[in-house]
Amino acid sequence: MHPPKLSIVIPTYRRVTLLRRVLEAIQAQTFPLQDYEVIIVSDGPDELTEALAKEMMQNDFGPHTRFYSLPKKQGPAAARNAGWRMSEGELIVFTDDDCIPESDWLQAYHNAYNLHEKDSPVCFTGKVYVPVRPFPTDYEKNVANLSTAEFITANCACNREALTMVNGFDEEFPIAWREDSDLQFKFLRSGIYIIHVPDAITCHPVREAHWGVSITDQRKSMFNALLFKKHPDLYKKRISSGPVWSYYLIIFLSLVSVCALLIGATTIFLISLAGWALLIASFIVHRLRGTDSSFSHRLEMVVTSLVIPYLSVYWTLRGSWKYKVFFL
Protein backbone atom coordinates (compact mmCIF):
# COMPACT_ATOMS: atom_id res chain seq x y z
CA MET A 1 0.00 0.00 0.00
CA HIS A 2 1.52 3.32 -1.08
CA PRO A 3 1.80 6.21 1.41
CA PRO A 4 -1.08 8.72 1.37
CA LYS A 5 -0.65 11.97 -0.54
CA LEU A 6 -2.74 13.97 1.91
CA SER A 7 -3.28 13.69 5.67
CA ILE A 8 -6.41 15.10 7.31
CA VAL A 9 -6.08 16.00 10.98
CA ILE A 10 -9.23 16.46 13.06
CA PRO A 11 -8.98 17.49 16.73
CA THR A 12 -12.07 16.58 18.73
CA TYR A 13 -13.38 15.92 22.21
CA ARG A 14 -16.73 14.52 23.29
CA ARG A 15 -18.63 15.66 20.20
CA VAL A 16 -19.45 12.34 18.61
CA THR A 17 -22.45 13.52 16.57
CA LEU A 18 -20.48 16.35 15.01
CA LEU A 19 -17.47 14.11 14.40
CA ARG A 20 -19.59 11.54 12.59
CA ARG A 21 -20.96 14.28 10.33
CA VAL A 22 -17.53 15.56 9.30
CA LEU A 23 -16.23 12.01 8.77
CA GLU A 24 -19.15 11.26 6.48
CA ALA A 25 -18.39 14.43 4.51
CA ILE A 26 -14.77 13.33 4.18
CA GLN A 27 -15.86 9.88 3.05
CA ALA A 28 -17.84 11.57 0.26
CA GLN A 29 -14.79 13.36 -1.18
CA THR A 30 -14.12 13.10 -4.91
CA PHE A 31 -10.41 12.70 -4.15
CA PRO A 32 -9.39 9.00 -4.28
CA LEU A 33 -9.94 7.30 -0.94
CA GLN A 34 -6.63 5.43 -1.07
CA ASP A 35 -4.68 8.69 -1.48
CA TYR A 36 -5.51 10.29 1.85
CA GLU A 37 -5.45 9.36 5.50
CA VAL A 38 -7.60 10.59 8.37
CA ILE A 39 -6.08 11.14 11.79
CA ILE A 40 -8.60 11.71 14.58
CA VAL A 41 -7.05 13.14 17.73
CA SER A 42 -9.10 13.27 20.91
CA ASP A 43 -8.11 16.05 23.30
CA GLY A 44 -8.01 13.67 26.25
CA PRO A 45 -9.47 10.20 26.94
CA ASP A 46 -12.89 9.83 25.34
CA GLU A 47 -14.39 6.35 25.03
CA LEU A 48 -17.32 7.40 22.80
CA THR A 49 -15.06 9.12 20.29
CA GLU A 50 -12.72 6.14 20.25
CA ALA A 51 -15.67 3.82 19.66
CA LEU A 52 -16.84 5.92 16.72
CA ALA A 53 -13.36 5.97 15.19
CA LYS A 54 -13.11 2.17 15.45
CA GLU A 55 -16.58 1.80 13.96
CA MET A 56 -15.65 3.94 10.96
CA MET A 57 -12.44 1.98 10.43
CA GLN A 58 -14.28 -1.34 10.58
CA ASN A 59 -16.80 -0.07 8.04
CA ASP A 60 -14.08 0.49 5.43
CA PHE A 61 -13.96 4.23 6.01
CA GLY A 62 -10.54 4.22 4.41
CA PRO A 63 -7.28 2.31 4.20
CA HIS A 64 -5.49 5.01 6.19
CA THR A 65 -7.44 5.94 9.30
CA ARG A 66 -6.02 6.33 12.78
CA PHE A 67 -7.23 7.40 16.19
CA TYR A 68 -5.06 8.87 18.91
CA SER A 69 -5.99 10.21 22.33
CA LEU A 70 -3.94 12.71 24.29
CA PRO A 71 -3.26 11.42 27.83
CA LYS A 72 -5.02 14.48 29.26
CA LYS A 73 -6.92 17.50 27.98
CA GLN A 74 -4.44 20.02 26.55
CA GLY A 75 -6.37 21.93 23.91
CA PRO A 76 -6.81 21.78 20.13
CA ALA A 77 -3.31 23.13 19.44
CA ALA A 78 -1.75 20.13 21.19
CA ALA A 79 -4.17 17.75 19.45
CA ARG A 80 -3.29 19.15 16.03
CA ASN A 81 0.42 18.90 16.77
CA ALA A 82 0.05 15.25 17.73
CA GLY A 83 -1.88 14.62 14.54
CA TRP A 84 0.42 16.22 12.00
CA ARG A 85 3.56 14.81 13.63
CA MET A 86 2.30 11.26 13.21
CA SER A 87 0.96 11.86 9.70
CA GLU A 88 2.47 10.37 6.54
CA GLY A 89 1.09 12.60 3.79
CA GLU A 90 3.03 15.28 1.93
CA LEU A 91 0.32 17.86 2.64
CA ILE A 92 -1.47 18.06 6.01
CA VAL A 93 -5.04 19.33 5.82
CA PHE A 94 -6.74 20.63 8.95
CA THR A 95 -10.42 20.87 9.74
CA ASP A 96 -12.56 20.73 12.88
CA ASP A 97 -15.24 18.35 14.07
CA ASP A 98 -17.96 21.01 13.65
CA CYS A 99 -17.24 21.57 9.94
CA ILE A 100 -18.63 20.01 6.76
CA PRO A 101 -16.16 20.05 3.86
CA GLU A 102 -17.62 20.11 0.36
CA SER A 103 -16.97 17.11 -1.89
CA ASP A 104 -14.15 18.74 -3.91
CA TRP A 105 -12.37 20.09 -0.82
CA LEU A 106 -9.39 17.71 -0.86
CA GLN A 107 -9.07 17.78 -4.63
CA ALA A 108 -8.86 21.57 -4.59
CA TYR A 109 -5.99 21.49 -2.08
CA HIS A 110 -4.21 18.73 -3.98
CA ASN A 111 -4.48 20.69 -7.25
CA ALA A 112 -3.07 23.82 -5.60
CA TYR A 113 -0.22 21.88 -4.02
CA ASN A 114 0.72 20.30 -7.35
CA LEU A 115 1.31 23.78 -8.75
CA HIS A 116 3.79 24.53 -5.99
CA GLU A 117 7.47 23.65 -5.94
CA LYS A 118 7.93 20.47 -3.91
CA ASP A 119 10.06 20.39 -0.74
CA SER A 120 9.66 24.13 -0.15
CA PRO A 121 7.42 25.35 2.72
CA VAL A 122 3.93 26.43 1.75
CA CYS A 123 0.53 26.88 3.34
CA PHE A 124 -2.95 27.10 1.86
CA THR A 125 -6.19 28.50 3.23
CA GLY A 126 -9.63 27.73 1.87
CA LYS A 127 -13.05 29.33 2.01
CA VAL A 128 -15.31 28.97 5.06
CA TYR A 129 -19.05 29.35 4.61
CA VAL A 130 -21.17 30.06 7.70
CA PRO A 131 -24.92 29.76 7.04
CA VAL A 132 -26.91 32.18 9.20
CA ARG A 133 -30.45 33.50 9.20
CA PRO A 134 -31.26 36.94 7.70
CA PHE A 135 -31.56 38.24 11.28
CA PRO A 136 -29.12 36.16 13.32
CA THR A 137 -28.48 36.24 17.03
CA ASP A 138 -25.45 38.11 18.28
CA TYR A 139 -23.67 34.78 18.74
CA GLU A 140 -24.51 33.66 15.19
CA LYS A 141 -23.26 36.99 13.83
CA ASN A 142 -19.96 36.56 15.67
CA VAL A 143 -19.47 33.02 14.34
CA ALA A 144 -20.25 34.29 10.83
CA ASN A 145 -17.08 36.40 11.04
CA LEU A 146 -15.19 33.15 10.36
CA SER A 147 -16.21 33.50 6.72
CA THR A 148 -14.09 36.65 6.38
CA ALA A 149 -11.12 35.49 8.47
CA GLU A 150 -7.73 35.53 6.71
CA PHE A 151 -6.66 32.17 8.08
CA ILE A 152 -8.36 29.65 10.34
CA THR A 153 -7.49 26.05 11.10
CA ALA A 154 -11.06 24.96 10.40
CA ASN A 155 -9.96 24.95 6.76
CA CYS A 156 -6.28 25.11 5.90
CA ALA A 157 -3.46 22.93 4.60
CA CYS A 158 0.30 23.05 5.21
CA ASN A 159 3.12 20.89 4.02
CA ARG A 160 5.44 19.26 6.52
CA GLU A 161 8.29 21.65 5.71
CA ALA A 162 6.19 24.67 6.70
CA LEU A 163 4.95 23.16 9.97
CA THR A 164 8.42 21.94 10.91
CA MET A 165 9.97 25.34 10.22
CA VAL A 166 7.67 27.09 12.72
CA ASN A 167 7.42 24.12 15.12
CA GLY A 168 3.69 23.70 14.54
CA PHE A 169 1.10 25.13 16.88
CA ASP A 170 1.95 26.88 20.13
CA GLU A 171 0.43 24.69 22.84
CA GLU A 172 0.46 27.59 25.28
CA PHE A 173 -2.89 28.50 23.70
CA PRO A 174 -5.11 26.02 25.60
CA ILE A 175 -8.44 26.75 23.91
CA ALA A 176 -9.69 27.27 20.37
CA TRP A 177 -8.80 30.95 20.27
CA ARG A 178 -5.86 32.76 18.64
CA GLU A 179 -3.83 29.57 18.13
CA ASP A 180 -4.59 29.78 14.41
CA SER A 181 -3.64 33.47 14.24
CA ASP A 182 -0.38 32.61 15.98
CA LEU A 183 0.37 29.95 13.37
CA GLN A 184 -0.47 32.40 10.58
CA PHE A 185 1.82 35.07 12.06
CA LYS A 186 4.66 32.57 12.44
CA PHE A 187 4.31 31.66 8.78
CA LEU A 188 4.35 35.33 7.78
CA ARG A 189 7.44 36.03 9.89
CA SER A 190 9.21 33.04 8.36
CA GLY A 191 8.45 34.16 4.82
CA ILE A 192 6.16 31.21 4.14
CA TYR A 193 3.53 31.90 1.51
CA ILE A 194 -0.12 31.50 2.49
CA ILE A 195 -2.03 30.85 -0.72
CA HIS A 196 -5.80 31.25 -0.90
CA VAL A 197 -7.62 28.34 -2.52
CA PRO A 198 -11.21 29.53 -3.11
CA ASP A 199 -12.40 26.11 -4.33
CA ALA A 200 -11.46 24.41 -1.04
CA ILE A 201 -14.77 25.10 0.67
CA THR A 202 -15.90 24.10 4.14
CA CYS A 203 -19.27 24.79 5.71
CA HIS A 204 -19.11 25.82 9.37
CA PRO A 205 -22.64 25.62 10.81
CA VAL A 206 -23.32 27.61 13.97
CA ARG A 207 -23.60 25.27 16.95
CA GLU A 208 -26.35 25.76 19.47
CA ALA A 209 -25.20 28.06 22.27
CA HIS A 210 -26.49 28.56 25.79
CA TRP A 211 -28.17 31.78 26.89
CA GLY A 212 -25.56 34.34 27.83
CA VAL A 213 -22.73 32.65 25.92
CA SER A 214 -21.09 36.02 25.29
CA ILE A 215 -20.33 36.28 29.00
CA THR A 216 -18.25 33.10 29.12
CA ASP A 217 -16.64 34.03 25.80
CA GLN A 218 -14.95 37.02 27.45
CA ARG A 219 -12.32 34.67 28.86
CA LYS A 220 -10.86 34.50 25.37
CA SER A 221 -9.58 38.06 25.84
CA MET A 222 -6.89 36.61 28.08
CA PHE A 223 -5.20 34.94 25.10
CA ASN A 224 -5.25 38.11 23.04
CA ALA A 225 -2.52 39.24 25.44
CA LEU A 226 -0.41 36.18 24.62
CA LEU A 227 -0.79 36.72 20.88
CA PHE A 228 0.08 40.40 21.29
CA LYS A 229 3.18 39.54 23.31
CA LYS A 230 4.44 37.21 20.57
CA HIS A 231 3.51 39.35 17.57
CA PRO A 232 2.81 42.98 18.64
CA ASP A 233 3.18 44.50 15.17
CA LEU A 234 1.06 41.90 13.37
CA TYR A 235 -1.55 41.99 16.14
CA LYS A 236 -1.98 45.74 15.71
CA LYS A 237 -2.08 45.43 11.93
CA ARG A 238 -4.38 42.42 11.55
CA ILE A 239 -6.36 42.04 14.80
CA SER A 240 -6.82 45.37 16.56
CA SER A 241 -4.96 48.66 16.45
CA GLY A 242 -5.79 49.47 20.06
CA PRO A 243 -7.91 48.73 23.14
CA VAL A 244 -11.70 49.01 23.28
CA TRP A 245 -11.51 52.36 25.03
CA SER A 246 -15.28 52.54 25.52
CA TYR A 247 -15.02 49.59 27.94
CA TYR A 248 -12.44 51.39 30.03
CA LEU A 249 -14.53 54.57 29.98
CA ILE A 250 -17.59 52.63 31.17
CA ILE A 251 -15.58 51.24 34.09
CA PHE A 252 -14.11 54.65 34.88
CA LEU A 253 -17.54 56.29 34.95
CA SER A 254 -18.83 53.46 37.16
CA LEU A 255 -16.08 54.12 39.70
CA VAL A 256 -16.65 57.87 39.58
CA SER A 257 -20.39 57.36 40.14
CA VAL A 258 -19.83 55.12 43.16
CA CYS A 259 -17.27 57.45 44.71
CA ALA A 260 -19.44 60.50 44.10
CA LEU A 261 -22.42 58.75 45.67
CA LEU A 262 -20.39 57.80 48.73
CA ILE A 263 -19.15 61.34 49.36
CA GLY A 264 -22.46 62.99 48.49
CA ALA A 265 -21.29 64.77 45.32
CA THR A 266 -24.71 64.66 43.67
CA THR A 267 -23.86 66.62 40.52
CA ILE A 268 -20.80 64.52 39.72
CA PHE A 269 -22.80 61.39 40.45
CA LEU A 270 -25.58 62.34 38.03
CA ILE A 271 -23.19 63.40 35.26
CA SER A 272 -21.06 60.27 35.49
CA LEU A 273 -24.13 58.03 35.75
CA ALA A 274 -25.65 59.66 32.66
CA GLY A 275 -22.38 59.14 30.75
CA TRP A 276 -22.26 55.48 31.83
CA ALA A 277 -25.90 54.94 30.79
CA LEU A 278 -25.30 56.56 27.39
CA LEU A 279 -22.30 54.33 26.66
CA ILE A 280 -24.13 51.18 27.79
CA ALA A 281 -27.20 52.09 25.72
CA SER A 282 -24.99 52.68 22.66
CA PHE A 283 -23.34 49.30 23.18
CA ILE A 284 -26.71 47.55 23.44
CA VAL A 285 -28.05 49.24 20.29
CA HIS A 286 -24.89 48.31 18.39
CA ARG A 287 -25.24 44.63 19.35
CA LEU A 288 -28.96 44.54 18.52
CA ARG A 289 -28.65 46.16 15.11
CA GLY A 290 -29.64 43.71 12.37
CA THR A 291 -30.10 40.77 14.75
CA ASP A 292 -32.89 38.53 16.03
CA SER A 293 -35.75 40.63 17.42
CA SER A 294 -37.15 37.99 19.78
CA PHE A 295 -37.74 39.01 23.39
CA SER A 296 -35.33 36.38 24.71
CA HIS A 297 -32.50 37.59 22.51
CA ARG A 298 -33.12 41.26 23.28
CA LEU A 299 -33.18 40.51 26.99
CA GLU A 300 -29.95 38.57 26.62
CA MET A 301 -28.29 41.51 24.84
CA VAL A 302 -29.35 43.94 27.57
CA VAL A 303 -28.23 41.72 30.45
CA THR A 304 -24.93 40.65 28.92
CA SER A 305 -24.07 44.17 27.74
CA LEU A 306 -24.18 45.33 31.36
CA VAL A 307 -21.35 42.98 32.34
CA ILE A 308 -19.29 42.42 29.17
CA PRO A 309 -17.15 45.59 29.50
CA TYR A 310 -16.12 44.63 33.03
CA LEU A 311 -15.41 40.98 32.22
CA SER A 312 -13.57 41.80 29.01
CA VAL A 313 -11.24 44.23 30.79
CA TYR A 314 -10.78 41.80 33.69
CA TRP A 315 -9.69 38.95 31.41
CA THR A 316 -7.56 41.28 29.30
CA LEU A 317 -5.67 42.58 32.33
CA ARG A 318 -5.40 39.07 33.74
CA GLY A 319 -3.80 37.95 30.48
CA SER A 320 -1.49 40.96 30.59
CA TRP A 321 -0.40 39.98 34.10
CA LYS A 322 -0.04 36.27 33.34
CA TYR A 323 2.00 36.73 30.16
CA LYS A 324 3.99 39.69 31.51
CA VAL A 325 3.12 42.14 28.74
CA PHE A 326 1.62 45.63 28.76
CA PHE A 327 -1.67 45.03 27.00
CA LEU A 328 -4.98 46.86 27.38
Wavefront OBJ file of the C-alpha trace (Angstrom):
o trace
v 0.000 0.000 0.000
v 1.520 3.319 -1.078
v 1.796 6.208 1.410
v -1.080 8.725 1.371
v -0.652 11.970 -0.543
v -2.744 13.966 1.910
v -3.278 13.694 5.670
v -6.408 15.101 7.310
v -6.075 15.995 10.984
v -9.231 16.460 13.056
v -8.982 17.492 16.727
v -12.068 16.578 18.731
v -13.376 15.921 22.209
v -16.727 14.518 23.287
v -18.632 15.663 20.204
v -19.450 12.338 18.607
v -22.450 13.519 16.573
v -20.478 16.349 15.012
v -17.467 14.111 14.405
v -19.588 11.536 12.592
v -20.957 14.278 10.331
v -17.534 15.564 9.296
v -16.232 12.012 8.767
v -19.152 11.256 6.479
v -18.393 14.432 4.513
v -14.769 13.332 4.179
v -15.859 9.875 3.045
v -17.844 11.570 0.256
v -14.790 13.356 -1.183
v -14.124 13.097 -4.909
v -10.407 12.702 -4.145
v -9.386 9.001 -4.281
v -9.939 7.303 -0.937
v -6.633 5.430 -1.069
v -4.684 8.687 -1.483
v -5.505 10.288 1.850
v -5.453 9.356 5.504
v -7.603 10.587 8.374
v -6.083 11.145 11.794
v -8.603 11.715 14.581
v -7.054 13.137 17.730
v -9.095 13.268 20.913
v -8.108 16.047 23.301
v -8.014 13.666 26.248
v -9.467 10.201 26.938
v -12.889 9.832 25.340
v -14.394 6.352 25.027
v -17.317 7.400 22.800
v -15.057 9.125 20.290
v -12.715 6.139 20.251
v -15.666 3.816 19.663
v -16.845 5.920 16.716
v -13.357 5.971 15.194
v -13.112 2.171 15.447
v -16.582 1.800 13.961
v -15.646 3.941 10.957
v -12.437 1.979 10.433
v -14.280 -1.345 10.584
v -16.803 -0.074 8.035
v -14.078 0.489 5.428
v -13.958 4.234 6.012
v -10.541 4.225 4.414
v -7.283 2.308 4.204
v -5.493 5.010 6.192
v -7.438 5.936 9.301
v -6.020 6.332 12.780
v -7.229 7.400 16.187
v -5.064 8.871 18.908
v -5.988 10.206 22.333
v -3.939 12.708 24.295
v -3.259 11.419 27.833
v -5.024 14.484 29.265
v -6.916 17.502 27.978
v -4.435 20.019 26.553
v -6.368 21.932 23.913
v -6.808 21.781 20.126
v -3.306 23.130 19.442
v -1.746 20.129 21.190
v -4.169 17.755 19.455
v -3.285 19.147 16.026
v 0.425 18.897 16.771
v 0.050 15.249 17.731
v -1.884 14.621 14.536
v 0.419 16.218 12.004
v 3.557 14.811 13.631
v 2.303 11.255 13.210
v 0.959 11.861 9.701
v 2.475 10.375 6.541
v 1.088 12.595 3.788
v 3.034 15.277 1.931
v 0.324 17.859 2.638
v -1.467 18.057 6.006
v -5.037 19.332 5.818
v -6.744 20.628 8.948
v -10.421 20.869 9.738
v -12.563 20.732 12.878
v -15.236 18.352 14.067
v -17.962 21.014 13.652
v -17.243 21.568 9.944
v -18.634 20.011 6.764
v -16.157 20.051 3.857
v -17.623 20.107 0.359
v -16.969 17.115 -1.891
v -14.147 18.743 -3.914
v -12.373 20.087 -0.817
v -9.395 17.710 -0.858
v -9.074 17.776 -4.633
v -8.857 21.571 -4.586
v -5.994 21.494 -2.077
v -4.214 18.732 -3.982
v -4.478 20.687 -7.250
v -3.073 23.818 -5.597
v -0.224 21.875 -4.022
v 0.716 20.297 -7.351
v 1.311 23.782 -8.754
v 3.790 24.527 -5.991
v 7.472 23.647 -5.941
v 7.931 20.470 -3.906
v 10.058 20.387 -0.744
v 9.664 24.129 -0.146
v 7.425 25.350 2.717
v 3.931 26.431 1.750
v 0.528 26.878 3.341
v -2.948 27.104 1.863
v -6.187 28.503 3.228
v -9.627 27.728 1.871
v -13.050 29.326 2.015
v -15.313 28.968 5.056
v -19.045 29.353 4.613
v -21.169 30.059 7.699
v -24.918 29.757 7.042
v -26.913 32.180 9.197
v -30.449 33.499 9.201
v -31.256 36.940 7.702
v -31.560 38.242 11.276
v -29.118 36.159 13.320
v -28.478 36.235 17.027
v -25.445 38.112 18.276
v -23.668 34.782 18.742
v -24.506 33.657 15.194
v -23.265 36.985 13.832
v -19.958 36.563 15.669
v -19.472 33.022 14.342
v -20.250 34.293 10.826
v -17.075 36.398 11.040
v -15.188 33.154 10.359
v -16.214 33.500 6.718
v -14.092 36.647 6.378
v -11.118 35.491 8.466
v -7.735 35.533 6.712
v -6.658 32.172 8.079
v -8.358 29.647 10.340
v -7.494 26.050 11.096
v -11.060 24.963 10.396
v -9.962 24.955 6.756
v -6.279 25.112 5.896
v -3.457 22.928 4.597
v 0.295 23.052 5.207
v 3.120 20.886 4.024
v 5.443 19.264 6.517
v 8.289 21.646 5.709
v 6.186 24.668 6.705
v 4.948 23.158 9.968
v 8.420 21.943 10.909
v 9.974 25.337 10.217
v 7.670 27.089 12.720
v 7.421 24.115 15.116
v 3.692 23.701 14.541
v 1.098 25.128 16.883
v 1.953 26.881 20.131
v 0.431 24.690 22.836
v 0.461 27.593 25.284
v -2.886 28.499 23.695
v -5.110 26.020 25.599
v -8.440 26.751 23.909
v -9.694 27.273 20.366
v -8.802 30.954 20.273
v -5.855 32.758 18.641
v -3.830 29.566 18.129
v -4.593 29.779 14.406
v -3.636 33.471 14.244
v -0.382 32.610 15.985
v 0.375 29.948 13.366
v -0.466 32.404 10.582
v 1.815 35.067 12.065
v 4.662 32.566 12.440
v 4.306 31.660 8.775
v 4.351 35.332 7.775
v 7.441 36.030 9.887
v 9.208 33.036 8.356
v 8.448 34.164 4.820
v 6.159 31.209 4.139
v 3.533 31.900 1.514
v -0.120 31.497 2.492
v -2.029 30.846 -0.717
v -5.800 31.249 -0.896
v -7.619 28.336 -2.518
v -11.210 29.529 -3.110
v -12.399 26.112 -4.327
v -11.456 24.410 -1.038
v -14.767 25.104 0.665
v -15.900 24.099 4.144
v -19.271 24.793 5.708
v -19.112 25.820 9.367
v -22.638 25.623 10.815
v -23.324 27.611 13.967
v -23.595 25.274 16.945
v -26.346 25.760 19.473
v -25.201 28.064 22.270
v -26.488 28.558 25.790
v -28.175 31.781 26.888
v -25.556 34.344 27.832
v -22.731 32.647 25.915
v -21.092 36.025 25.285
v -20.330 36.280 29.003
v -18.254 33.101 29.122
v -16.640 34.035 25.797
v -14.952 37.017 27.446
v -12.323 34.665 28.865
v -10.858 34.498 25.366
v -9.582 38.061 25.842
v -6.887 36.609 28.077
v -5.204 34.938 25.104
v -5.251 38.114 23.037
v -2.517 39.242 25.435
v -0.414 36.180 24.619
v -0.791 36.719 20.879
v 0.078 40.403 21.294
v 3.179 39.539 23.309
v 4.438 37.213 20.572
v 3.509 39.355 17.569
v 2.814 42.979 18.635
v 3.178 44.504 15.169
v 1.064 41.903 13.370
v -1.545 41.990 16.136
v -1.981 45.740 15.713
v -2.075 45.426 11.933
v -4.382 42.422 11.550
v -6.358 42.036 14.802
v -6.820 45.370 16.557
v -4.959 48.664 16.445
v -5.789 49.466 20.065
v -7.905 48.735 23.140
v -11.701 49.010 23.279
v -11.512 52.356 25.029
v -15.281 52.543 25.523
v -15.016 49.586 27.939
v -12.443 51.388 30.034
v -14.526 54.567 29.983
v -17.589 52.634 31.171
v -15.580 51.243 34.086
v -14.106 54.652 34.881
v -17.538 56.289 34.952
v -18.825 53.456 37.162
v -16.077 54.116 39.699
v -16.653 57.865 39.583
v -20.392 57.358 40.136
v -19.831 55.115 43.162
v -17.266 57.446 44.711
v -19.443 60.498 44.096
v -22.422 58.753 45.672
v -20.392 57.799 48.731
v -19.147 61.336 49.358
v -22.456 62.986 48.493
v -21.290 64.773 45.322
v -24.711 64.663 43.671
v -23.860 66.624 40.524
v -20.799 64.524 39.724
v -22.798 61.387 40.454
v -25.577 62.342 38.027
v -23.194 63.397 35.263
v -21.056 60.271 35.492
v -24.129 58.029 35.753
v -25.645 59.663 32.664
v -22.385 59.142 30.754
v -22.264 55.483 31.834
v -25.900 54.944 30.790
v -25.296 56.560 27.395
v -22.304 54.331 26.658
v -24.128 51.178 27.790
v -27.196 52.095 25.718
v -24.989 52.685 22.664
v -23.345 49.297 23.184
v -26.712 47.546 23.443
v -28.045 49.244 20.295
v -24.890 48.305 18.391
v -25.238 44.630 19.346
v -28.962 44.543 18.523
v -28.651 46.159 15.112
v -29.644 43.707 12.370
v -30.102 40.774 14.754
v -32.887 38.532 16.027
v -35.755 40.630 17.416
v -37.147 37.985 19.781
v -37.744 39.013 23.391
v -35.328 36.381 24.712
v -32.497 37.590 22.507
v -33.117 41.257 23.277
v -33.183 40.512 26.986
v -29.946 38.569 26.618
v -28.289 41.511 24.841
v -29.353 43.938 27.571
v -28.230 41.721 30.450
v -24.929 40.652 28.922
v -24.073 44.167 27.744
v -24.178 45.328 31.362
v -21.355 42.981 32.336
v -19.290 42.416 29.172
v -17.147 45.586 29.502
v -16.125 44.628 33.033
v -15.415 40.981 32.220
v -13.567 41.798 29.013
v -11.244 44.230 30.785
v -10.783 41.800 33.687
v -9.689 38.947 31.413
v -7.565 41.277 29.298
v -5.674 42.578 32.331
v -5.401 39.073 33.742
v -3.803 37.953 30.484
v -1.489 40.963 30.590
v -0.397 39.977 34.100
v -0.041 36.266 33.336
v 1.996 36.730 30.164
v 3.990 39.686 31.510
v 3.121 42.136 28.738
v 1.620 45.626 28.760
v -1.667 45.034 26.995
v -4.980 46.856 27.382
l 1 2 3 4 5 6 7 8 9 10 11 12 13 14 15 16 17 18 19 20 21 22 23 24 25 26 27 28 29 30 31 32 33 34 35 36 37 38 39 40 41 42 43 44 45 46 47 48 49 50 51 52 53 54 55 56 57 58 59 60 61 62 63 64 65 66 67 68 69 70 71 72 73 74 75 76 77 78 79 80 81 82 83 84 85 86 87 88 89 90 91 92 93 94 95 96 97 98 99 100 101 102 103 104 105 106 107 108 109 110 111 112 113 114 115 116 117 118 119 120 121 122 123 124 125 126 127 128 129 130 131 132 133 134 135 136 137 138 139 140 141 142 143 144 145 146 147 148 149 150 151 152 153 154 155 156 157 158 159 160 161 162 163 164 165 166 167 168 169 170 171 172 173 174 175 176 177 178 179 180 181 182 183 184 185 186 187 188 189 190 191 192 193 194 195 196 197 198 199 200 201 202 203 204 205 206 207 208 209 210 211 212 213 214 215 216 217 218 219 220 221 222 223 224 225 226 227 228 229 230 231 232 233 234 235 236 237 238 239 240 241 242 243 244 245 246 247 248 249 250 251 252 253 254 255 256 257 258 259 260 261 262 263 264 265 266 267 268 269 270 271 272 273 274 275 276 277 278 279 280 281 282 283 284 285 286 287 288 289 290 291 292 293 294 295 296 297 298 299 300 301 302 303 304 305 306 307 308 309 310 311 312 313 314 315 316 317 318 319 320 321 322 323 324 325 326 327 328
